[in-house]
Amino acid sequence: MNITETIKFNKLKEENEALKEELDELKQQILYKEDFDAQYYCSYHGHWDQCIVEDEEEPTEEQLSKYILILKDNSKYYKLPSKEEK
């Protein structure tokens, strides 16, 4: 390998390391379905909560048509980038 090739190789090696670090940071920001709990709105009772129907009946799909997702671990939220940072 001559000097020019060595310089190019070292530069590519540095860029590769920087990209690996960036990739590691991005991997920490990935959220998966398992990171969330679904909380359903029960139109039978009229509130967001676990829906327990009298006589231990299961709520219908219609009664549970609305839901929100709640992040299980808030520390993951703080690792997410802000729109303002871009």
PDB file of N, CA, C and O in Angstrom:
ATOM      1  N   MET A   1       0.853  -1.181   0.000  1.00  0.00           N
ATOM      2  CA  MET A   1       0.000   0.000   0.000  1.00  0.00           C
ATOM      3  C   MET A   1       0.896   1.240   0.000  1.00  0.00           C
ATOM      4  O   MET A   1       1.825   1.350   0.800  1.00  0.00           O
ATOM      5  N   ASN A   2       0.604   2.159  -0.900  1.00  0.00           N
ATOM      6  CA  ASN A   2       1.399   3.387  -0.914  1.00  0.00           C
ATOM      7  C   ASN A   2       0.790   4.419   0.027  1.00  0.00           C
ATOM      8  O   ASN A   2      -0.242   4.172   0.651  1.00  0.00           O
ATOM      9  N   ILE A   3       1.432   5.567   0.121  1.00  0.00           N
ATOM     10  CA  ILE A   3       1.015   6.629   1.061  1.00  0.00           C
ATOM     11  C   ILE A   3      -0.409   7.090   0.782  1.00  0.00           C
ATOM     12  O   ILE A   3      -1.192   7.246   1.719  1.00  0.00           O
ATOM     13  N   THR A   4      -0.759   7.308  -0.461  1.00  0.00           N
ATOM     14  CA  THR A   4      -2.100   7.787  -0.820  1.00  0.00           C
ATOM     15  C   THR A   4      -3.162   6.777  -0.398  1.00  0.00           C
ATOM     16  O   THR A   4      -4.194   7.142   0.164  1.00  0.00           O
ATOM     17  N   GLU A   5      -2.898   5.514  -0.673  1.00  0.00           N
ATOM     18  CA  GLU A   5      -3.848   4.468  -0.288  1.00  0.00           C
ATOM     19  C   GLU A   5      -3.982   4.369   1.229  1.00  0.00           C
ATOM     20  O   GLU A   5      -5.077   4.147   1.745  1.00  0.00           O
ATOM     21  N   THR A   6      -2.881   4.531   1.935  1.00  0.00           N
ATOM     22  CA  THR A   6      -2.905   4.484   3.394  1.00  0.00           C
ATOM     23  C   THR A   6      -3.733   5.631   3.957  1.00  0.00           C
ATOM     24  O   THR A   6      -4.522   5.434   4.881  1.00  0.00           O
ATOM     25  N   ILE A   7      -3.558   6.821   3.406  1.00  0.00           N
ATOM     26  CA  ILE A   7      -4.325   7.996   3.855  1.00  0.00           C
ATOM     27  C   ILE A   7      -5.812   7.772   3.597  1.00  0.00           C
ATOM     28  O   ILE A   7      -6.640   8.024   4.472  1.00  0.00           O
ATOM     29  N   LYS A   8      -6.148   7.302   2.404  1.00  0.00           N
ATOM     30  CA  LYS A   8      -7.551   7.029   2.067  1.00  0.00           C
ATOM     31  C   LYS A   8      -8.135   5.964   2.997  1.00  0.00           C
ATOM     32  O   LYS A   8      -9.263   6.088   3.474  1.00  0.00           O
ATOM     33  N   PHE A   9      -7.347   4.918   3.244  1.00  0.00           N
ATOM     34  CA  PHE A   9      -7.804   3.836   4.111  1.00  0.00           C
ATOM     35  C   PHE A   9      -8.071   4.349   5.525  1.00  0.00           C
ATOM     36  O   PHE A   9      -9.100   4.030   6.120  1.00  0.00           O
ATOM     37  N   ASN A  10      -7.151   5.136   6.057  1.00  0.00           N
ATOM     38  CA  ASN A  10      -7.315   5.678   7.411  1.00  0.00           C
ATOM     39  C   ASN A  10      -8.521   6.605   7.503  1.00  0.00           C
ATOM     40  O   ASN A  10      -9.245   6.599   8.499  1.00  0.00           O
ATOM     41  N   LYS A  11      -8.729   7.402   6.457  1.00  0.00           N
ATOM     42  CA  LYS A  11      -9.889   8.303   6.443  1.00  0.00           C
ATOM     43  C   LYS A  11     -11.187   7.497   6.427  1.00  0.00           C
ATOM     44  O   LYS A  11     -12.126   7.810   7.159  1.00  0.00           O
ATOM     45  N   LEU A  12     -11.235   6.466   5.597  1.00  0.00           N
ATOM     46  CA  LEU A  12     -12.423   5.606   5.539  1.00  0.00           C
ATOM     47  C   LEU A  12     -12.646   4.892   6.871  1.00  0.00           C
ATOM     48  O   LEU A  12     -13.786   4.712   7.298  1.00  0.00           O
ATOM     49  N   LYS A  13     -11.577   4.493   7.513  1.00  0.00           N
ATOM     50  CA  LYS A  13     -11.674   3.828   8.811  1.00  0.00           C
ATOM     51  C   LYS A  13     -12.265   4.775   9.856  1.00  0.00           C
ATOM     52  O   LYS A  13     -13.109   4.365  10.653  1.00  0.00           O
ATOM     53  N   GLU A  14     -11.829   6.039   9.857  1.00  0.00           N
ATOM     54  CA  GLU A  14     -12.372   7.050  10.775  1.00  0.00           C
ATOM     55  C   GLU A  14     -13.854   7.287  10.511  1.00  0.00           C
ATOM     56  O   GLU A  14     -14.656   7.343  11.443  1.00  0.00           O
ATOM     57  N   GLU A  15     -14.216   7.428   9.227  1.00  0.00           N
ATOM     58  CA  GLU A  15     -15.621   7.639   8.864  1.00  0.00           C
ATOM     59  C   GLU A  15     -16.474   6.448   9.297  1.00  0.00           C
ATOM     60  O   GLU A  15     -17.597   6.618   9.770  1.00  0.00           O
ATOM     61  N   ASN A  16     -15.935   5.256   9.133  1.00  0.00           N
ATOM     62  CA  ASN A  16     -16.650   4.043   9.526  1.00  0.00           C
ATOM     63  C   ASN A  16     -16.906   4.035  11.033  1.00  0.00           C
ATOM     64  O   ASN A  16     -18.005   3.695  11.470  1.00  0.00           O
ATOM     65  N   GLU A  17     -15.917   4.400  11.821  1.00  0.00           N
ATOM     66  CA  GLU A  17     -16.078   4.453  13.276  1.00  0.00           C
ATOM     67  C   GLU A  17     -17.127   5.489  13.671  1.00  0.00           C
ATOM     68  O   GLU A  17     -17.949   5.240  14.553  1.00  0.00           O
ATOM     69  N   ALA A  18     -17.096   6.657  13.013  1.00  0.00           N
ATOM     70  CA  ALA A  18     -18.084   7.704  13.306  1.00  0.00           C
ATOM     71  C   ALA A  18     -19.495   7.217  12.977  1.00  0.00           C
ATOM     72  O   ALA A  18     -20.436   7.476  13.728  1.00  0.00           O
ATOM     73  N   LEU A  19     -19.638   6.516  11.860  1.00  0.00           N
ATOM     74  CA  LEU A  19     -20.948   5.985  11.476  1.00  0.00           C
ATOM     75  C   LEU A  19     -21.419   4.902  12.447  1.00  0.00           C
ATOM     76  O   LEU A  19     -22.610   4.814  12.744  1.00  0.00           O
ATOM     77  N   LYS A  20     -20.504   4.087  12.935  1.00  0.00           N
ATOM     78  CA  LYS A  20     -20.869   3.064  13.924  1.00  0.00           C
ATOM     79  C   LYS A  20     -21.387   3.713  15.201  1.00  0.00           C
ATOM     80  O   LYS A  20     -22.369   3.249  15.780  1.00  0.00           O
ATOM     81  N   GLU A  21     -20.729   4.790  15.644  1.00  0.00           N
ATOM     82  CA  GLU A  21     -21.174   5.499  16.844  1.00  0.00           C
ATOM     83  C   GLU A  21     -22.557   6.112  16.634  1.00  0.00           C
ATOM     84  O   GLU A  21     -23.416   6.048  17.514  1.00  0.00           O
ATOM     85  N   GLU A  22     -22.759   6.708  15.457  1.00  0.00           N
ATOM     86  CA  GLU A  22     -24.066   7.301  15.148  1.00  0.00           C
ATOM     87  C   GLU A  22     -25.147   6.224  15.115  1.00  0.00           C
ATOM     88  O   GLU A  22     -26.256   6.433  15.607  1.00  0.00           O
ATOM     89  N   LEU A  23     -24.819   5.078  14.537  1.00  0.00           N
ATOM     90  CA  LEU A  23     -25.768   3.965  14.480  1.00  0.00           C
ATOM     91  C   LEU A  23     -26.123   3.481  15.884  1.00  0.00           C
ATOM     92  O   LEU A  23     -27.287   3.193  16.163  1.00  0.00           O
ATOM     93  N   ASP A  24     -25.140   3.391  16.762  1.00  0.00           N
ATOM     94  CA  ASP A  24     -25.406   2.981  18.148  1.00  0.00           C
ATOM     95  C   ASP A  24     -26.353   3.957  18.835  1.00  0.00           C
ATOM     96  O   ASP A  24     -27.248   3.538  19.568  1.00  0.00           O
ATOM     97  N   GLU A  25     -26.163   5.259  18.606  1.00  0.00           N
ATOM     98  CA  GLU A  25     -27.057   6.272  19.182  1.00  0.00           C
ATOM     99  C   GLU A  25     -28.473   6.114  18.641  1.00  0.00           C
ATOM    100  O   GLU A  25     -29.442   6.194  19.396  1.00  0.00           O
ATOM    101  N   LEU A  26     -28.591   5.891  17.340  1.00  0.00           N
ATOM    102  CA  LEU A  26     -29.913   5.730  16.727  1.00  0.00           C
ATOM    103  C   LEU A  26     -30.609   4.464  17.225  1.00  0.00           C
ATOM    104  O   LEU A  26     -31.826   4.464  17.409  1.00  0.00           O
ATOM    105  N   LYS A  27     -29.864   3.401  17.442  1.00  0.00           N
ATOM    106  CA  LYS A  27     -30.456   2.162  17.951  1.00  0.00           C
ATOM    107  C   LYS A  27     -31.065   2.370  19.327  1.00  0.00           C
ATOM    108  O   LYS A  27     -32.065   1.736  19.664  1.00  0.00           O
ATOM    109  N   GLN A  28     -30.475   3.254  20.128  1.00  0.00           N
ATOM    110  CA  GLN A  28     -31.011   3.532  21.457  1.00  0.00           C
ATOM    111  C   GLN A  28     -32.328   4.290  21.381  1.00  0.00           C
ATOM    112  O   GLN A  28     -33.097   4.297  22.342  1.00  0.00           O
ATOM    113  N   GLN A  29     -32.595   4.929  20.245  1.00  0.00           N
ATOM    114  CA  GLN A  29     -33.804   5.731  20.091  1.00  0.00           C
ATOM    115  C   GLN A  29     -34.956   4.948  19.481  1.00  0.00           C
ATOM    116  O   GLN A  29     -36.068   5.468  19.381  1.00  0.00           O
ATOM    117  N   ILE A  30     -34.713   3.711  19.073  1.00  0.00           N
ATOM    118  CA  ILE A  30     -35.756   2.899  18.448  1.00  0.00           C
ATOM    119  C   ILE A  30     -36.772   2.474  19.505  1.00  0.00           C
ATOM    120  O   ILE A  30     -36.409   2.028  20.593  1.00  0.00           O
ATOM    121  N   LEU A  31     -38.027   2.618  19.169  1.00  0.00           N
ATOM    122  CA  LEU A  31     -39.100   2.152  20.046  1.00  0.00           C
ATOM    123  C   LEU A  31     -39.801   0.975  19.369  1.00  0.00           C
ATOM    124  O   LEU A  31     -40.000   0.971  18.155  1.00  0.00           O
ATOM    125  N   TYR A  32     -40.163  -0.003  20.158  1.00  0.00           N
ATOM    126  CA  TYR A  32     -40.852  -1.185  19.661  1.00  0.00           C
ATOM    127  C   TYR A  32     -42.251  -1.259  20.266  1.00  0.00           C
ATOM    128  O   TYR A  32     -42.542  -0.594  21.260  1.00  0.00           O
ATOM    129  N   LYS A  33     -43.105  -2.065  19.665  1.00  0.00           N
ATOM    130  CA  LYS A  33     -44.467  -2.242  20.183  1.00  0.00           C
ATOM    131  C   LYS A  33     -44.444  -2.644  21.654  1.00  0.00           C
ATOM    132  O   LYS A  33     -45.292  -2.217  22.437  1.00  0.00           O
ATOM    133  N   GLU A  34     -43.473  -3.460  22.016  1.00  0.00           N
ATOM    134  CA  GLU A  34     -43.393  -3.965  23.386  1.00  0.00           C
ATOM    135  C   GLU A  34     -43.043  -2.865  24.394  1.00  0.00           C
ATOM    136  O   GLU A  34     -43.174  -3.069  25.601  1.00  0.00           O
ATOM    137  N   ASP A  35     -42.603  -1.717  23.911  1.00  0.00           N
ATOM    138  CA  ASP A  35     -42.263  -0.595  24.796  1.00  0.00           C
ATOM    139  C   ASP A  35     -43.504   0.165  25.260  1.00  0.00           C
ATOM    140  O   ASP A  35     -43.404   1.062  26.097  1.00  0.00           O
ATOM    141  N   PHE A  36     -44.663  -0.186  24.725  1.00  0.00           N
ATOM    142  CA  PHE A  36     -45.885   0.540  25.037  1.00  0.00           C
ATOM    143  C   PHE A  36     -46.933  -0.367  25.673  1.00  0.00           C
ATOM    144  O   PHE A  36     -46.989  -1.567  25.404  1.00  0.00           O
ATOM    145  N   ASP A  37     -47.752   0.229  26.513  1.00  0.00           N
ATOM    146  CA  ASP A  37     -48.959  -0.419  27.025  1.00  0.00           C
ATOM    147  C   ASP A  37     -50.145   0.280  26.375  1.00  0.00           C
ATOM    148  O   ASP A  37     -50.155   1.505  26.262  1.00  0.00           O
ATOM    149  N   ALA A  38     -51.137  -0.483  25.951  1.00  0.00           N
ATOM    150  CA  ALA A  38     -52.350   0.120  25.403  1.00  0.00           C
ATOM    151  C   ALA A  38     -53.330   0.349  26.545  1.00  0.00           C
ATOM    152  O   ALA A  38     -53.574  -0.542  27.358  1.00  0.00           O
ATOM    153  N   GLN A  39     -53.882   1.543  26.597  1.00  0.00           N
ATOM    154  CA  GLN A  39     -54.907   1.833  27.597  1.00  0.00           C
ATOM    155  C   GLN A  39     -56.175   2.179  26.819  1.00  0.00           C
ATOM    156  O   GLN A  39     -56.182   3.099  26.001  1.00  0.00           O
ATOM    157  N   TYR A  40     -57.226   1.444  27.079  1.00  0.00           N
ATOM    158  CA  TYR A  40     -58.455   1.570  26.305  1.00  0.00           C
ATOM    159  C   TYR A  40     -59.452   2.504  26.968  1.00  0.00           C
ATOM    160  O   TYR A  40     -59.502   2.640  28.190  1.00  0.00           O
ATOM    161  N   TYR A  41     -60.244   3.141  26.114  1.00  0.00           N
ATOM    162  CA  TYR A  41     -61.352   3.967  26.590  1.00  0.00           C
ATOM    163  C   TYR A  41     -62.592   3.099  26.550  1.00  0.00           C
ATOM    164  O   TYR A  41     -62.955   2.573  25.498  1.00  0.00           O
ATOM    165  N   CYS A  42     -63.233   2.950  27.671  1.00  0.00           N
ATOM    166  CA  CYS A  42     -64.434   2.118  27.741  1.00  0.00           C
ATOM    167  C   CYS A  42     -65.661   3.014  27.644  1.00  0.00           C
ATOM    168  O   CYS A  42     -65.947   3.782  28.563  1.00  0.00           O
ATOM    169  N   SER A  43     -66.375   2.920  26.548  1.00  0.00           N
ATOM    170  CA  SER A  43     -67.587   3.730  26.399  1.00  0.00           C
ATOM    171  C   SER A  43     -68.695   3.212  27.320  1.00  0.00           C
ATOM    172  O   SER A  43     -69.668   3.921  27.574  1.00  0.00           O
ATOM    173  N   TYR A  44     -68.556   1.998  27.812  1.00  0.00           N
ATOM    174  CA  TYR A  44     -69.527   1.438  28.747  1.00  0.00           C
ATOM    175  C   TYR A  44     -69.448   2.175  30.079  1.00  0.00           C
ATOM    176  O   TYR A  44     -70.473   2.492  30.684  1.00  0.00           O
ATOM    177  N   HIS A  45     -68.220   2.446  30.533  1.00  0.00           N
ATOM    178  CA  HIS A  45     -68.018   3.150  31.796  1.00  0.00           C
ATOM    179  C   HIS A  45     -67.700   4.635  31.603  1.00  0.00           C
ATOM    180  O   HIS A  45     -67.897   5.436  32.517  1.00  0.00           O
ATOM    181  N   GLY A  46     -67.215   4.997  30.432  1.00  0.00           N
ATOM    182  CA  GLY A  46     -66.915   6.393  30.137  1.00  0.00           C
ATOM    183  C   GLY A  46     -65.605   6.898  30.712  1.00  0.00           C
ATOM    184  O   GLY A  46     -65.520   8.061  31.106  1.00  0.00           O
ATOM    185  N   HIS A  47     -64.579   6.053  30.770  1.00  0.00           N
ATOM    186  CA  HIS A  47     -63.276   6.524  31.250  1.00  0.00           C
ATOM    187  C   HIS A  47     -62.146   5.677  30.663  1.00  0.00           C
ATOM    188  O   HIS A  47     -62.362   4.584  30.141  1.00  0.00           O
ATOM    189  N   TRP A  48     -60.926   6.227  30.770  1.00  0.00           N
ATOM    190  CA  TRP A  48     -59.735   5.507  30.326  1.00  0.00           C
ATOM    191  C   TRP A  48     -59.276   4.623  31.473  1.00  0.00           C
ATOM    192  O   TRP A  48     -58.866   5.133  32.516  1.00  0.00           O
ATOM    193  N   ASP A  49     -59.335   3.352  31.306  1.00  0.00           N
ATOM    194  CA  ASP A  49     -58.907   2.466  32.378  1.00  0.00           C
ATOM    195  C   ASP A  49     -59.101   1.031  31.924  1.00  0.00           C
ATOM    196  O   ASP A  49     -59.572   0.768  30.818  1.00  0.00           O
ATOM    197  N   GLN A  50     -58.736   0.125  32.785  1.00  0.00           N
ATOM    198  CA  GLN A  50     -59.082  -1.262  32.535  1.00  0.00           C
ATOM    199  C   GLN A  50     -60.602  -1.349  32.596  1.00  0.00           C
ATOM    200  O   GLN A  50     -61.215  -0.865  33.549  1.00  0.00           O
ATOM    201  N   CYS A  51     -61.197  -1.947  31.613  1.00  0.00           N
ATOM    202  CA  CYS A  51     -62.653  -2.003  31.553  1.00  0.00           C
ATOM    203  C   CYS A  51     -63.127  -3.320  32.160  1.00  0.00           C
ATOM    204  O   CYS A  51     -62.857  -4.399  31.632  1.00  0.00           O
ATOM    205  N   ILE A  52     -63.822  -3.209  33.253  1.00  0.00           N
ATOM    206  CA  ILE A  52     -64.389  -4.396  33.895  1.00  0.00           C
ATOM    207  C   ILE A  52     -65.904  -4.247  33.862  1.00  0.00           C
ATOM    208  O   ILE A  52     -66.466  -3.323  34.450  1.00  0.00           O
ATOM    209  N   VAL A  53     -66.537  -5.153  33.179  1.00  0.00           N
ATOM    210  CA  VAL A  53     -67.984  -5.101  33.015  1.00  0.00           C
ATOM    211  C   VAL A  53     -68.609  -6.024  34.057  1.00  0.00           C
ATOM    212  O   VAL A  53     -68.058  -7.072  34.394  1.00  0.00           O
ATOM    213  N   GLU A  54     -69.774  -5.609  34.558  1.00  0.00           N
ATOM    214  CA  GLU A  54     -70.476  -6.439  35.542  1.00  0.00           C
ATOM    215  C   GLU A  54     -70.694  -7.837  34.984  1.00  0.00           C
ATOM    216  O   GLU A  54     -70.773  -8.024  33.770  1.00  0.00           O
ATOM    217  N   ASP A  55     -70.789  -8.790  35.852  1.00  0.00           N
ATOM    218  CA  ASP A  55     -70.947 -10.204  35.501  1.00  0.00           C
ATOM    219  C   ASP A  55     -69.721 -10.731  34.744  1.00  0.00           C
ATOM    220  O   ASP A  55     -69.792 -11.752  34.061  1.00  0.00           O
ATOM    221  N   GLU A  56     -68.606 -10.023  34.877  1.00  0.00           N
ATOM    222  CA  GLU A  56     -67.333 -10.400  34.267  1.00  0.00           C
ATOM    223  C   GLU A  56     -67.432 -10.597  32.760  1.00  0.00           C
ATOM    224  O   GLU A  56     -66.700 -11.403  32.185  1.00  0.00           O
ATOM    225  N   GLU A  57     -68.332  -9.865  32.126  1.00  0.00           N
ATOM    226  CA  GLU A  57     -68.422  -9.917  30.667  1.00  0.00           C
ATOM    227  C   GLU A  57     -67.236  -9.160  30.087  1.00  0.00           C
ATOM    228  O   GLU A  57     -66.769  -8.175  30.658  1.00  0.00           O
ATOM    229  N   GLU A  58     -66.772  -9.624  28.971  1.00  0.00           N
ATOM    230  CA  GLU A  58     -65.704  -8.902  28.282  1.00  0.00           C
ATOM    231  C   GLU A  58     -66.324  -7.732  27.524  1.00  0.00           C
ATOM    232  O   GLU A  58     -67.407  -7.874  26.955  1.00  0.00           O
ATOM    233  N   PRO A  59     -65.657  -6.578  27.506  1.00  0.00           N
ATOM    234  CA  PRO A  59     -66.179  -5.455  26.730  1.00  0.00           C
ATOM    235  C   PRO A  59     -66.143  -5.782  25.237  1.00  0.00           C
ATOM    236  O   PRO A  59     -65.292  -6.543  24.777  1.00  0.00           O
ATOM    237  N   THR A  60     -67.063  -5.205  24.506  1.00  0.00           N
ATOM    238  CA  THR A  60     -67.122  -5.451  23.066  1.00  0.00           C
ATOM    239  C   THR A  60     -66.049  -4.633  22.362  1.00  0.00           C
ATOM    240  O   THR A  60     -65.481  -3.705  22.939  1.00  0.00           O
ATOM    241  N   GLU A  61     -65.778  -4.988  21.109  1.00  0.00           N
ATOM    242  CA  GLU A  61     -64.817  -4.231  20.300  1.00  0.00           C
ATOM    243  C   GLU A  61     -65.249  -2.777  20.189  1.00  0.00           C
ATOM    244  O   GLU A  61     -64.419  -1.869  20.236  1.00  0.00           O
ATOM    245  N   GLU A  62     -66.532  -2.564  20.044  1.00  0.00           N
ATOM    246  CA  GLU A  62     -67.054  -1.202  19.915  1.00  0.00           C
ATOM    247  C   GLU A  62     -66.794  -0.399  21.184  1.00  0.00           C
ATOM    248  O   GLU A  62     -66.449   0.781  21.113  1.00  0.00           O
ATOM    249  N   GLN A  63     -66.956  -1.028  22.333  1.00  0.00           N
ATOM    250  CA  GLN A  63     -66.714  -0.335  23.597  1.00  0.00           C
ATOM    251  C   GLN A  63     -65.235   0.006  23.779  1.00  0.00           C
ATOM    252  O   GLN A  63     -64.897   0.971  24.464  1.00  0.00           O
ATOM    253  N   LEU A  64     -64.372  -0.775  23.173  1.00  0.00           N
ATOM    254  CA  LEU A  64     -62.935  -0.548  23.296  1.00  0.00           C
ATOM    255  C   LEU A  64     -62.331   0.019  22.012  1.00  0.00           C
ATOM    256  O   LEU A  64     -61.163  -0.229  21.716  1.00  0.00           O
ATOM    257  N   SER A  65     -63.113   0.771  21.255  1.00  0.00           N
ATOM    258  CA  SER A  65     -62.654   1.244  19.955  1.00  0.00           C
ATOM    259  C   SER A  65     -61.592   2.333  20.049  1.00  0.00           C
ATOM    260  O   SER A  65     -60.827   2.529  19.105  1.00  0.00           O
ATOM    261  N   LYS A  66     -61.535   3.040  21.167  1.00  0.00           N
ATOM    262  CA  LYS A  66     -60.543   4.097  21.322  1.00  0.00           C
ATOM    263  C   LYS A  66     -59.473   3.631  22.298  1.00  0.00           C
ATOM    264  O   LYS A  66     -59.772   3.017  23.322  1.00  0.00           O
ATOM    265  N   TYR A  67     -58.236   3.928  21.970  1.00  0.00           N
ATOM    266  CA  TYR A  67     -57.175   3.593  22.916  1.00  0.00           C
ATOM    267  C   TYR A  67     -55.996   4.548  22.747  1.00  0.00           C
ATOM    268  O   TYR A  67     -55.836   5.178  21.702  1.00  0.00           O
ATOM    269  N   ILE A  68     -55.190   4.644  23.776  1.00  0.00           N
ATOM    270  CA  ILE A  68     -53.958   5.415  23.719  1.00  0.00           C
ATOM    271  C   ILE A  68     -52.815   4.473  24.079  1.00  0.00           C
ATOM    272  O   ILE A  68     -53.009   3.468  24.763  1.00  0.00           O
ATOM    273  N   LEU A  69     -51.634   4.814  23.611  1.00  0.00           N
ATOM    274  CA  LEU A  69     -50.461   4.020  23.933  1.00  0.00           C
ATOM    275  C   LEU A  69     -49.631   4.778  24.953  1.00  0.00           C
ATOM    276  O   LEU A  69     -49.370   5.970  24.791  1.00  0.00           O
ATOM    277  N   ILE A  70     -49.222   4.092  25.991  1.00  0.00           N
ATOM    278  CA  ILE A  70     -48.442   4.697  27.061  1.00  0.00           C
ATOM    279  C   ILE A  70     -47.071   4.035  27.085  1.00  0.00           C
ATOM    280  O   ILE A  70     -46.962   2.810  27.138  1.00  0.00           O
ATOM    281  N   LEU A  71     -46.039   4.849  27.045  1.00  0.00           N
ATOM    282  CA  LEU A  71     -44.675   4.345  27.080  1.00  0.00           C
ATOM    283  C   LEU A  71     -44.387   3.734  28.449  1.00  0.00           C
ATOM    284  O   LEU A  71     -44.573   4.388  29.475  1.00  0.00           O
ATOM    285  N   LYS A  72     -43.936   2.488  28.464  1.00  0.00           N
ATOM    286  CA  LYS A  72     -43.683   1.782  29.722  1.00  0.00           C
ATOM    287  C   LYS A  72     -42.496   2.373  30.478  1.00  0.00           C
ATOM    288  O   LYS A  72     -42.533   2.489  31.703  1.00  0.00           O
ATOM    289  N   ASP A  73     -41.448   2.744  29.754  1.00  0.00           N
ATOM    290  CA  ASP A  73     -40.215   3.223  30.375  1.00  0.00           C
ATOM    291  C   ASP A  73     -39.929   4.635  29.873  1.00  0.00           C
ATOM    292  O   ASP A  73     -39.489   4.813  28.737  1.00  0.00           O
ATOM    293  N   ASN A  74     -40.176   5.630  30.706  1.00  0.00           N
ATOM    294  CA  ASN A  74     -40.017   7.020  30.284  1.00  0.00           C
ATOM    295  C   ASN A  74     -38.578   7.399  29.971  1.00  0.00           C
ATOM    296  O   ASN A  74     -38.350   8.398  29.289  1.00  0.00           O
ATOM    297  N   SER A  75     -37.609   6.642  30.442  1.00  0.00           N
ATOM    298  CA  SER A  75     -36.217   6.981  30.142  1.00  0.00           C
ATOM    299  C   SER A  75     -35.951   6.890  28.641  1.00  0.00           C
ATOM    300  O   SER A  75     -35.069   7.578  28.127  1.00  0.00           O
ATOM    301  N   LYS A  76     -36.704   6.051  27.936  1.00  0.00           N
ATOM    302  CA  LYS A  76     -36.548   5.962  26.484  1.00  0.00           C
ATOM    303  C   LYS A  76     -37.047   7.231  25.802  1.00  0.00           C
ATOM    304  O   LYS A  76     -36.517   7.627  24.764  1.00  0.00           O
ATOM    305  N   TYR A  77     -38.054   7.864  26.375  1.00  0.00           N
ATOM    306  CA  TYR A  77     -38.600   9.094  25.807  1.00  0.00           C
ATOM    307  C   TYR A  77     -37.536  10.183  25.768  1.00  0.00           C
ATOM    308  O   TYR A  77     -37.426  10.922  24.790  1.00  0.00           O
ATOM    309  N   TYR A  78     -36.764  10.276  26.829  1.00  0.00           N
ATOM    310  CA  TYR A  78     -35.782  11.350  26.932  1.00  0.00           C
ATOM    311  C   TYR A  78     -34.603  11.161  25.983  1.00  0.00           C
ATOM    312  O   TYR A  78     -33.835  12.100  25.774  1.00  0.00           O
ATOM    313  N   LYS A  79     -34.441   9.979  25.408  1.00  0.00           N
ATOM    314  CA  LYS A  79     -33.378   9.728  24.435  1.00  0.00           C
ATOM    315  C   LYS A  79     -33.802  10.110  23.022  1.00  0.00           C
ATOM    316  O   LYS A  79     -32.966  10.180  22.122  1.00  0.00           O
ATOM    317  N   LEU A  80     -35.096  10.358  22.821  1.00  0.00           N
ATOM    318  CA  LEU A  80     -35.588  10.694  21.486  1.00  0.00           C
ATOM    319  C   LEU A  80     -35.191  12.118  21.113  1.00  0.00           C
ATOM    320  O   LEU A  80     -35.195  13.010  21.961  1.00  0.00           O
ATOM    321  N   PRO A  81     -34.845  12.331  19.839  1.00  0.00           N
ATOM    322  CA  PRO A  81     -34.471  13.683  19.421  1.00  0.00           C
ATOM    323  C   PRO A  81     -35.693  14.589  19.331  1.00  0.00           C
ATOM    324  O   PRO A  81     -36.816  14.127  19.127  1.00  0.00           O
ATOM    325  N   SER A  82     -35.455  15.863  19.486  1.00  0.00           N
ATOM    326  CA  SER A  82     -36.509  16.863  19.369  1.00  0.00           C
ATOM    327  C   SER A  82     -36.490  17.433  17.958  1.00  0.00           C
ATOM    328  O   SER A  82     -35.440  17.462  17.317  1.00  0.00           O
ATOM    329  N   LYS A  83     -37.637  17.886  17.469  1.00  0.00           N
ATOM    330  CA  LYS A  83     -37.690  18.529  16.156  1.00  0.00           C
ATOM    331  C   LYS A  83     -36.838  19.790  16.141  1.00  0.00           C
ATOM    332  O   LYS A  83     -36.255  20.141  15.115  1.00  0.00           O
ATOM    333  N   GLU A  84     -36.768  20.467  17.281  1.00  0.00           N
ATOM    334  CA  GLU A  84     -36.022  21.716  17.378  1.00  0.00           C
ATOM    335  C   GLU A  84     -34.520  21.503  17.262  1.00  0.00           C
ATOM    336  O   GLU A  84     -33.801  22.425  16.878  1.00  0.00           O
ATOM    337  N   GLU A  85     -34.030  20.312  17.583  1.00  0.00           N
ATOM    338  CA  GLU A  85     -32.606  20.028  17.514  1.00  0.00           C
ATOM    339  C   GLU A  85     -32.109  19.902  16.089  1.00  0.00           C
ATOM    340  O   GLU A  85     -30.912  20.045  15.841  1.00  0.00           O
ATOM    341  N   LYS A  86     -33.001  19.636  15.145  1.00  0.00           N
ATOM    342  CA  LYS A  86     -32.589  19.406  13.749  1.00  0.00           C
ATOM    343  C   LYS A  86     -32.220  20.668  13.046  1.00  0.00           C
ATOM    344  O   LYS A  86     -31.854  20.635  11.871  1.00  0.00           O
TER     345      LYS A  86
END
